[in-house]
Amino acid sequence: MNSSAWLGPQFTAEEFEILEVIRPTSSLSSSPSPEAKRRHASKLASQRTQRHRKKQQDELVYLKRKVDELQCQLTQLTLTQAMFPPEPDSKWKKLAKDERKRQADVLHENKRLKTAIEEQVHFAECLVEILKRQPLLDDAAQDQQWKLLKLVAEPRARHAAYHAIVDHEYAKMDSVFIEVGIIDFAHGDRRRAMPQLLDNGDIEVEEIVIGRFAVPLSIVAEATWDVLRGAVQVSAFPGHYTILEHIDASTAYTNSYCLHELGNSQSRTVVKKYMESPSRCVFVCRSVTEDELLPLDPAYVTCNEVSWLAFDVDESGCALGRFVQKAWLRPGELVAGGVVPDYLMNAYTEGTRSLEDAIKTQITKLMGMQCEPWTV
């Protein structure tokens, strides 16, 4: 509890003077008359009110001046931002962001798959004979079968799977181009085909082709789309290449048989065109391993492969093409010691060259003249 004594109300000197006029503390005979006291008190109160109003007016003028100053600063900042907009992310920064997002998506998907496997393994302990040789993933729903590279017969899920299969690979393209060292390739040409042993023991055949067409990108894109979707005959292809279904204006489902005296193969492929801009067009091809509606021929080896083909207009106005294909071989397709047979490597390179020749032939038809060949 505060022990200090209360000293009574505190007044300013001016307030005390007014109070003294109204109620004087002394009764001297020389004190002014009551009327004089009232006039004097009224004058003092009026002066105090005028000073208070003057102070408010000064504060209002100050605040208005500050508002004008801040408004000028805001206008200047707006003009500065308009004249010097923030620079967009660099190509490598954007690639890094996309790669981080893709890795996060992969980790999330791996976690989901791990949980699904654990649940199915637990369930399989009770029904091991029933589920023998069945997938242990919780992808039984029709709209998830595309993740197993399988096309179901149900129309809605089948149509969605066409796009999901290639869109999934399209999202990987920048990472693949970085991996093989062609993400910023701008000069020269390249052709390479080589097998490599993966950590899980499988063999991956990787093929890279880089070259240029000295014709407008729109012509190259149209010709390439005609060839990849099977709309034109690929005369040099060692087999048959046909279209099975037109999904939409940018998506198709094709079938090809590659015939060789040492072994025949079949590829069911979803092909999609991505016209990103007037100066860039991308094609993605992904094979499927199973089709409920149109079963694959068991007499042929089923191909498991994916390819990316990106066309960009270079500094000279040519269409720079960058092609990457990856194919995975089963142990039974290898010779003793896990070596890739020469005929398989030749089949991949010959197949790619036949598609190149078909694209050039189609460009010639569209242009009505001979086009410059690829420089590799």
For each residue, the residues with C-beta under 8 A, 3 or more apart:
1:
2:
3:
4:
5:
6:
7: 10
8:
9:
10: 7
11: 15 16 19
12: 15 16
13: 16 17
14: 17 18 44 48
15: 11 12 18 19
16: 11 12 13 19 20
17: 13 14 20 21 44
18: 14 15 21 22 41 44 45
19: 11 15 16 22 23
20: 16 17 23 24 25
21: 17 18 24 37 40 41 44
22: 18 19 37 41
23: 19 20
24: 20 21 27 31 37
25: 20
26: 31
27: 24 31
28: 31
29:
30:
31: 24 26 27 28
32: 36 37 40
33: 36 37
34: 37 38
35: 38 39
36: 32 33 39 40
37: 21 22 24 32 33 34 40 41
38: 34 35 41 42
39: 35 36 42 43
40: 21 32 36 37 43 44
41: 18 21 22 37 38 44 45
42: 38 39 45 46
43: 39 40 46 47
44: 14 17 18 21 40 41 47 48
45: 18 41 42 48 49
46: 42 43 49 50
47: 43 44 50 51
48: 14 44 45 51 52
49: 45 46 52 53
50: 46 47 53 54
51: 47 48 54 55
52: 48 49 55 56
53: 49 50 56 57
54: 50 51 57 58
55: 51 52 58 59
56: 52 53 59 60
57: 53 54 60 61
58: 54 55 61 62
59: 55 56 62 63
60: 56 57 63 64
61: 57 58 64 65
62: 58 59 65 66
63: 59 60 66 67
64: 60 61 67 68
65: 61 62 68 69
66: 62 63 69 70
67: 63 64 70 71
68: 64 65 71 72
69: 65 66 72 73
70: 66 67 73 74
71: 67 68 74 75
72: 68 69 75 76
73: 69 70 76 77
74: 70 71 77 78
75: 71 72 78 79
76: 72 73 79 80
77: 73 74 80 81
78: 74 75 81 82
79: 75 76 82 83
80: 76 77 83 84
81: 77 78 84 85 86
82: 78 79 85
83: 79 80
84: 80 81
85: 81 82
86: 81
87:
88:
89: 93 94 97
90: 93 94
91: 94 95 184
92: 95 96
93: 89 90 96 97
94: 89 90 91 97 98
95: 91 92 98 99 174 178 183
96: 92 93 99 100
97: 89 93 94 100 101
98: 94 95 101 102 174
99: 95 96 102 103 174 175 178
100: 96 97 103 104
101: 97 98 104 105
102: 98 99 105 106 171 172 175
103: 99 100 106 107
104: 100 101 107 108
105: 101 102 108 109
106: 102 103 109 110
107: 103 104 110 111
108: 104 105 111 112
109: 105 106 112 113
110: 106 107 113 114
111: 107 108 114 115
112: 108 109 115 116
113: 109 110 116 117 137
114: 110 111 117 118
115: 111 112 118 119
116: 112 113 119 120 136 137 138 139
117: 113 114 120 121 136 137
118: 114 115 121 122
119: 115 116 122 123 138
120: 116 117 123 124 131 136 137 138
121: 117 118 124 125 136
122: 118 119 125
123: 119 120 126 127 131
124: 120 121 127 128 131 136
125: 121 122 128
126: 123
127: 123 124 130 131
128: 124 125 131 132
129: 132
130: 127
131: 120 123 124 127 128 134 136
132: 128 129
133:
134: 131
135: 139 148
136: 116 117 120 121 124 131
137: 113 116 117 120 147 148
138: 116 119 120
139: 116 135 144 145 147 148
140: 144
141: 144 145
142: 145 152 154 157
143: 146 156 157 160 161
144: 139 140 141 147
145: 139 141 142 148 150 151 152 157 161
146: 143 149 150 151 160 161 164 165
147: 137 139 144
148: 135 137 139 145 289 290
149: 146 165 286 287 288 289 290 304
150: 145 146 161 288 289 290 291 292
151: 145 146 158 161 162 268 288 290 291 292 293 294
152: 142 145 157 158 161 292 293
153: 158 292 293
154: 142 157 158
155: 158 159
156: 143 159 160
157: 142 143 145 152 154 160 161
158: 151 152 153 154 155 161 162 293
159: 155 156 162 163 247
160: 143 146 156 157 163 164
161: 143 145 146 150 151 152 157 158 164 165
162: 151 158 159 165 166 247 251 253 270
163: 159 160 166 167 247 251 272
164: 146 160 161 167 168
165: 146 149 161 162 168 169 270 286 288
166: 162 163 169 170 251 270 271 272 284 285 286
167: 163 164 170 171 272
168: 164 165 171 172 286
169: 165 166 172 173 284 286 306 308
170: 166 167 173 272 274 282 284 308
171: 102 167 168
172: 102 168 169 175 176
173: 169 170 176 177 282 284 308 310
174: 95 98 99 177 178 183
175: 99 102 172 178 179
176: 172 173 179 180 308 324 326
177: 173 174 180 182 183 308 310 322 324
178: 95 99 174 175 181 183
179: 175 176
180: 176 177 206 208 324
181: 178 185
182: 177 185 190 208 210 322 324
183: 95 174 177 178
184: 91
185: 181 182 188 190 210 320 322
186: 314 315 320
187:
188: 185 210
189: 210 211 212 374 375 376
190: 182 185 208 209 210 376
191: 208 209 210 211 376
192: 206 207 208 209
193: 205 206 207 208 345 348 349
194: 205 206
195: 203 204 205 206 329 340 345
196: 203 204 206
197: 201 202 203 204 338
198: 201 202 203 204
199:
200:
201: 197 198
202: 197 198 328 329
203: 195 196 197 198 328 329 334 338 340
204: 195 196 197 198 326 327 328 329
205: 193 194 195 326 327 328 329 340 344 345 348
206: 180 192 193 194 195 196 324 325 326
207: 192 193 323 324 325 326 327 348 349 352
208: 180 182 190 191 192 193 323 324
209: 190 191 192 321 322 323 352 356 374 376
210: 182 185 188 189 190 191 320 321 322 323 376
211: 189 191 320 321 356 374 375 376
212: 189 314 318 319 320 321 372 374 375
213: 220 318 319 321 360 363 371 372 374
214: 317 318 371 372
215: 219 220 318 319 363 367 371 372
216: 219 220 319
217: 220 221 278 279 280 281 311 313 319
218: 221 222 278
219: 215 216 222 223 363 366 367
220: 213 215 216 217 223 224 281 311 319 321 359 363
221: 217 218 224 225 273 275 281 311
222: 218 219 225 226 366
223: 219 220 226 227 359 362 363 366
224: 220 221 227 228 281 283 309 311 359
225: 221 222 228 229 231 273 283
226: 222 223 229 231 232 362
227: 223 224 230 231 232 234 355 358 359 362
228: 224 225 252 254 271 283 285 309 355
229: 225 226 243 246 252 254 271
230: 227 241 242 243 252 254 256
231: 225 226 227 243
232: 226 227 358 361 362
233: 241 358
234: 227 237 241 354 355 358
235: 354 357 358 361
236: 353 354 357 358
237: 234 240 241 256 258 351 354 355 358
238: 258 259 260 347 350 351 354
239: 256 257 258 259 264
240: 237 255 256 257 259
241: 230 233 234 237 254 255 256
242: 230 254 255 256
243: 229 230 231 246 252 253 254 255
244: 253 254 255 268 294
245: 252 253
246: 229 243 252
247: 159 162 163 251 252 253 270
248: 251
249:
250: 272 273 274 275
251: 162 163 166 247 248 270 271 272 273
252: 228 229 230 243 245 246 247 270 271 272
253: 162 243 244 245 247 268 269 270 271
254: 228 229 230 241 242 243 244 268 269 270 271
255: 240 241 242 243 244 266 267 268 269
256: 230 237 239 240 241 242 266 267 269
257: 239 240 264 265 266 300
258: 237 238 239 264 265 266 267 303 347 351
259: 238 239 240 264
260: 238 263 264 265 343 347
261:
262: 341 343
263: 260 301 333 343 344
264: 239 257 258 259 260 299 300 301
265: 257 258 260 300 301 302 303 347
266: 255 256 257 258 296 297 300 301 302 303
267: 255 256 258 287 302 303 305
268: 151 244 253 254 255 287 288 291 294 296 302
269: 253 254 255 256 285 286 287 288
270: 162 165 166 247 251 252 253 254 285 286 287 288
271: 166 228 229 251 252 253 254 283 284 285
272: 163 166 167 170 250 251 252 283 284
273: 221 225 250 251 281 282 283
274: 170 250 281 282 283 284
275: 221 250 281
276: 280 281 282
277: 280
278: 217 218
279: 217 312 313
280: 217 276 277 310 311 312 313
281: 217 220 221 224 273 274 275 276 310 311
282: 170 173 273 274 276 308 309 310 311
283: 224 225 228 271 272 273 274 307 308 309 310
284: 166 169 170 173 271 272 274 306 307 308 309
285: 166 228 269 270 271 305 306 307 309
286: 149 165 166 168 169 269 270 305 306
287: 149 267 268 269 270 302 303 304 305 306
288: 149 150 151 165 268 269 270 291
289: 148 149 150 296 302 304
290: 148 149 150 151 295 296
291: 150 151 268 288 294 295 296
292: 150 151 152 153 295
293: 151 152 153 158
294: 151 244 268 291
295: 290 291 292
296: 266 268 289 290 291 300 302
297: 266 300
298:
299: 264
300: 257 264 265 266 296 297
301: 263 264 265 266 330 333
302: 265 266 267 268 287 289 296
303: 258 265 266 267 287 327
304: 149 287 289 327 328
305: 267 285 286 287 325 326 327 328
306: 169 284 285 286 287 325 326
307: 283 284 285 323 324 325 326
308: 169 170 173 176 177 282 283 284 322 323 324 325
309: 224 228 282 283 284 285 321 322 323
310: 173 177 280 281 282 283 321 322
311: 217 220 221 224 280 281 282 319 320 321
312: 279 280 319 320 322
313: 217 279 280 317 318 319 320
314: 186 212 317 318 319 320
315: 186
316:
317: 214 313 314
318: 212 213 214 215 313 314
319: 212 213 215 216 217 220 311 312 313 314
320: 185 186 210 211 212 311 312 313 314
321: 209 210 211 212 213 220 309 310 311 374
322: 177 182 185 209 210 308 309 310 312
323: 207 208 209 210 307 308 309 352
324: 176 177 180 182 206 207 208 307 308
325: 206 207 305 306 307 308 348 352
326: 176 204 205 206 207 305 306 307
327: 204 205 207 303 304 305 348
328: 202 203 204 205 304 305
329: 195 202 203 204 205 333 334 340 344
330: 301 333 334
331: 334 338
332:
333: 263 301 329 330 341 344
334: 203 329 330 331 337 338 339 340 341
335: 339 340 341
336: 339
337: 334
338: 197 203 331 334
339: 334 335 336
340: 195 203 205 329 334 335 344 345
341: 262 333 334 335 344 345
342: 345 346
343: 260 262 263 346 347
344: 205 263 329 333 340 341 347 348
345: 193 195 205 340 341 342 348 349
346: 342 343 349 350
347: 238 258 260 265 343 344 350 351
348: 193 205 207 325 327 344 345 351 352
349: 193 207 345 346 352 353
350: 238 346 347 353 354
351: 237 238 258 347 348 354 355
352: 207 209 323 325 348 349 355 356
353: 236 349 350 356 357
354: 234 235 236 237 238 350 351 357 358
355: 227 228 234 237 351 352 358 359
356: 209 211 352 353 359 360 374
357: 235 236 353 354 360 361
358: 227 232 233 234 235 236 237 354 355 361 362
359: 220 223 224 227 355 356 362 363
360: 213 356 357 363 364 371 373 374
361: 232 235 357 358 364 365
362: 223 226 227 232 358 359 365 366
363: 213 215 219 220 223 359 360 366 367 371
364: 360 361 367 368 369 370 371
365: 361 362 368
366: 219 222 223 362 363
367: 215 219 363 364 371
368: 364 365
369: 364
370: 364
371: 213 214 215 360 363 364 367
372: 212 213 214 215
373: 360
374: 189 209 211 212 213 321 356 360
375: 189 211 212
376: 189 190 191 209 210 211
